């Protein structure tokens, strides 16, 4: 570094030296050496001494309860002009720079927080849907983004419109939501958690409408199936029509003023759309639970300090059931429990032809198998099991390894369920 005596500005130029120093009232001193020449160490120290004296005088002075203005810029003996520009404030004796660009820190480069209003979570349906409630359970305080279709929720995450998606995959009464299983294979999102939500259906109608006046009930097909016996037991002579989602059905009835139509939806939907609850808890089974998965662009790091679940999908191109038996044996021999196995026709190869000289040509469906098992990919037994499965299959993909939902269910259900994004913890 050059000594101070070598710092010199050419004559005729207007160098500006920005000097920052704290004062009693807060501020930053901008020292403008307009036309001045700092020719040596003595002159440089003299300029700095003048600067220091002005900094000491800088501050907020109170006179009879009134704030006096800061002193105006004054020239120094050697022609340097001290331009006092307050751009910061004093907090506990230290300057807080409030209007200057702040450096990027590691937190700015980290993923969005697992909880909080900054996290954007896509769900299928409209406000008041069960999926919205599941998104709130999975990520409390999140910014829930409604989507009109399941595939739109997938795309919202892929296109960075949302940070997560919370979508249903199965219901304890209605079974699997096959559409989302197909979309899991079509898209490249990863399962990062699960949440199980008790479903509490209500029969909603416009205020003042009686049950005897109803001729039609609309809702999501799953909701209609889950309330079929209760509606019959109520003696309602109504036509049952499918709608895109439960809350959407309530919104449709309210928006069109349909006094002969009721909707099956949640009590929150009744509050949002100004409807009246004609019957509460009309699901056929009080243990009605829907399982949702939480999807993200990146997988999470599997751990072994809490119960984990892993979801995979595989296919094989060999005949017979022996391959499936071998795959299942890979888990059984290692004492890994399976929680789900689901078969879906292979979209790209739906039919397999088998030629036999004696009986002719036979046609068989080609299947994809979805399996959930209770183990983390961080466990050697799970790694060894998948290595063996890969030997028997023509296609294997891990959809996600994520914490199991272990949160207790609300009253009215005997099962147990869980909050599961590891970084933290849904129609």
N, C-alpha and C positions, 0 to 999 in steps of 0.2 A: 504494500500500500504506500502511495506517495506521501511524503511529509506534508504538513499543513502549509509550509512555506512555498510549496510548488503549486498550490491552488491559486490560479490567477485567471481573470477574465479579460479578454481583449478590449481595448478602448473602443468606445463607440457602440458596443452591443449592450443589450439589456438582459443579462442573465437573471433568472428568478430562482431563488433558493427557498424551498419549502421547509420550514423548521417547525416542529411540533413540540410544544411544552405545556405542561399543565399549569393552570392558575387557580385562584381561589374560586372564581365564578365559572370556570370551565371555559374552554375555548382552544383554538389553535391559532398560532401566530404565523402568518405568511409574510416572510421577509422578502421584499422586492428591492434588489440592489440595482436601481435604475441608473445607468450611466456611471455607477461607481466602480472603482478599480480596487480590488483587494490584493495589494501587492506583496504583502508579507504576513508573517505570523502575528506581528503586533497589531496590524490593521484588522486582521481576521478576528483576533481576540477582542479588539475594541468593538467591532460590530456585534459580536456575540454578547458582550457585556451590556450594550445598549438594548439588545433584544431581550436579555434576561430581565433587565429592569422593567421593560414594558410588560413582560409576562407576569411579573410579580404584581404589577398594578392592575392587570386584567382581572375583572371579577364583577360581581353584582353588588352594588352599594345601595344601601337603604337609607333614605333621608325622610324622616317623619312618616315612615310607612310607605313611601313611594320608591320605586326602583329607578335609580339614576342610570342614564345611558353610559355605555362604555366610552372611554376617551377616543377621540378621533385620531386617525393616523398622523404621525408626526415625523418629520425628517430628522435624521441623525446628523452629527457634526460632519461626517464625511459624505453626506448626500444620500445615504441609504434611507428608503422610505419603509416604515413599519406599517403594514396593512393588517389590522386585527380583524379576522373574520371568524366569529364563533360558529363552529360546526359540530361541536360535541358538548357533552355535559359531564359534570363531575358526579360520581356516585361513590361515596365512601372514600374520597380522596383520589380515586383513579378515573381516568378519562374513559368514557363509554362512547365509542364511535358509532353514532346512530345512522349517519347518512353516507357512510363509505361502503364500497363493495366488500363483502365478507368472503374470506377464502372458503373454498369447498372443503368440507370435512368428510370423514369416513361415513358419517351418518347419511350424508347426501347420496352416497354411492350404494348404500345398503337397500335391500328390498323394502317395500312398503311394510309398515307394522302389521302384525297379525290381528290386532284389535284397534278399534278407534275409527273416527270419522274419516280418516284419510283413505281407508281401505274401501275400494269399490267392488261390490259383490253382485254378480248377475244372477238372476233367477227367472224362471218361466212363469208368466202370469201377470196379474195386475196387483196393485196394492190391496192387501187383505187376503192374498193367497197363502196357503199353508207353506209354500216355498219361501215366501217372504219371512214368515215366522222362523222357519228353519235357518235362513241366512242370518237372522238376528241372533239365534241361539249359537250358531257356529262362530260368528264374528260380532260380538256385542258392540253396538255403536257404529256399525259400518254404514256406508252409503249404498243402500240397496238399489239396484238398477233393474227394473222390470223389462222382460223380453217377451215378445209374442209367441216365440217358438223355442223348443229346446235347442235346435241347431244355432239359433241366433245367440243364445247364451254361450255356446262353445266359441263361436266366432268373436264375440265381444272380448273374450279373454285372449284369444289368439291375436286380435288386432289391437291389443293394449287399451281398449275402451274400458275394460274392467280388469281388476287384479285377480279375482277369484270367481268361480261359478259354483253354486250350490244347487244340485239337481237330484230328483228322486230316482232310485233304481229299483226299489221293491217295497211292497206293502204286505203286512201280515195277513190281510184278507184277500186282496186282489192279485197278489203275486208280483212277478217282475214287470217292470216297465221296459219292454223290449226295445222301444225306440232309443232309449238312452244307452243300452248295451251296444246297439249297432253304432251309435255315434261315438262311443268310447273307442271303438276299433277304427273308425274312419278318421278321427282327429288325433292329434299328438299331445293332448293335455295329459297331465298326471294326477292321479288321485293322491291328495295330501291329507285327507281326514274323512271322517264320517260323523254323522249326527242322526240320531233317531228321535222322531217327533211323534208324540201321541196325537191322534186325529180325533177331533171333537166336532161332529157335524151338527148343524142347526138347519131347520126349515125356515126360510126367510120369505117375507112378502111385504108389500107396501103397507104403510100404516092404515089400520081400519079394515083390512081384508080378513075375512074369516076363512077357515079351512074348507067349509062347505062350498065356498064360491070358486074354489080352484078347479081348473080343468087340465092343467099342465104343470109338470115339475121339470126343471132343467138343471143340469150340472155336468161336471166332468164324468165320463163313463165309469171311472173307478169309484167316484162318490156315489153314483146311482147304484152300482153293484153292492157297495158296502152298506146301503140303507134299504135294500130291496124288501126284506122281510118286515122291517119296521113300518115302511110306507103301506104295505099291504095290511098289517095289523091295525093301522090307524083308520082303515076303511075309506081311504081316499080313492075315488074313481078318477084317476088322472092319467094323462099320457106322459110318459117319461122320455125326454129328449136329451141327447148328448150335447155338451157345450165344450168349448176349448179348455176352460178351467173353472174352478168353483167360484172364485171371487169375480171372474169375468161374467159368470151367469148372473150374479147378484147385481153387478153394474148394469148389465143389459136390461134386467127387469126394471130397475130404478130409472134408467135413462129414458125408457120408452113408456113408462107409466102403465105397465101391464098388470092389471088388477085381477086377472084370471090365472096368473102364472106365479109360481113360487120357485125359489132357488135353494139348492143345498150348498151351504158355504159355512164359513166360520163366523163366530160372533163379532170378530173385528170387522169383517166385511159388512155386517149389518150396521155397525157404527159409522163406517166410512161412507156408505151409500144411503143412509137414512132409511133403513128398512127395519121391520119389526120381526122379532123372533117368535114364530108360531109354535115351534116345538124345539126343545133343547136336547142334545145328546141322542140323536136318532140313528146313530150307527148301530148295526146289528150286533157288534161285538165291542164291549167296553175296552178290550185290549188291542184296539186298532192302532197300529203303529206303522209309520212310513220311515224307511231308511233313505237318507240322502248322502251323497258323496260330495266332497269339496274338491274342486279341480283348480289346478294352477299350471302355469307355463313350465315351471321347473319342478322336478321332484324334490322331496325332502331327504335329509340324511337319516337312514334308519338307525334306531337305537335299541338297546336291550334293557333299559331301566324301567320300562313300563310295557304293558301288553300291546303288541302290534298285530296288525292284520295285513296280509299281502294278497293282492288280486292279480291274477294272470289270465291269459287267453291263449289257447293252443289249438292246433289242428294236426291231423295225421292223414297220410295218403295210403294207408294199408287197410286190408280187409279185416273184417271180424272185430270182435270185442276184446281181443287179447291185448291190443295196444292200450285201450282205456284201462284195462285191468292193471297193466304194468305201470301206467302213470299213477294210478291211485295207490298202488303198492309202494311206490317211491316215498309217498307221504306216510303211509301206515307203518312201514318198517322203522321210520324215524320218530314215531309217536307225535306226528303233526296232525292236529284236528282240522278237518275241512268244515267250514261253516256254510258253504254254498257251492253247488255245481249246476251249471245252466248250459244247455246246448242250443245253438242257433244255426240255421242253415247257412252254409258258406255262400256268400253273395256272388263271388266270382266263379265258383265251381259248385253249383247247387246239385248237380246230378253226376253220379259215378256209374259208368257202365262196366258190368262184369260179364265176361264171356265164359261160358261153360259148354264144352262140346256135347254134353249129355242133356242139359236142360235148357240151353239157349242163352240169350242175353238178358241179364237182369239189370234193373235200374235202382240205385240206392242214393239216398240223400247224402251229401257231404256236409259235415257239421264242424262248427267252431265250438269249443268248450270253454266256458268261463268258470273259473274256480277261485274261491276265497279260502285262505287257510290262516290259522292262528299261529303266526311266527313272523319274526322280523328278518329282513334280508341281511341284517348284521349278524345273525346266528349262523354258525357253520352248518348246522343240520338243514336249514332252509337252503343254503347255497348248494349243499350236496344233493338235496332232493331235486332242485331245478336242473342241476347238471345231469342227473339221471333222466329226468323228464325230457330234456333236450335230445337225448339219444333216441327216444322213441317217437318223436314228433317231427313234422316237417315245418312247423311254424310255432314259435313261442315268443310271447311278449309280456313283459311285466307292466301292468297298468299302474301300479303304485304299491308302496309299502308304507303304512301309516298307522298312527295310534288308534286303538279301538275306542269307541265311545263308551265311557264307563260312568257317565253321570247318572244319578238316580232319576227314575221317571217321576212324573208328577203323580199326585194321588189319583186313584182310579185304575191303576195298572199295576200288575204284579211283577212285570219284568223289569229289567234294569237296562239302562242305555248310556251314551258318552260324548264328551266334547273333544274334538280331536285334532286340531292342527297342532303339530308338535311345537312349532314356533310359538304357539300360544298356550288353540286346541288343536232343503234344505228340503188342481195342482191343488 
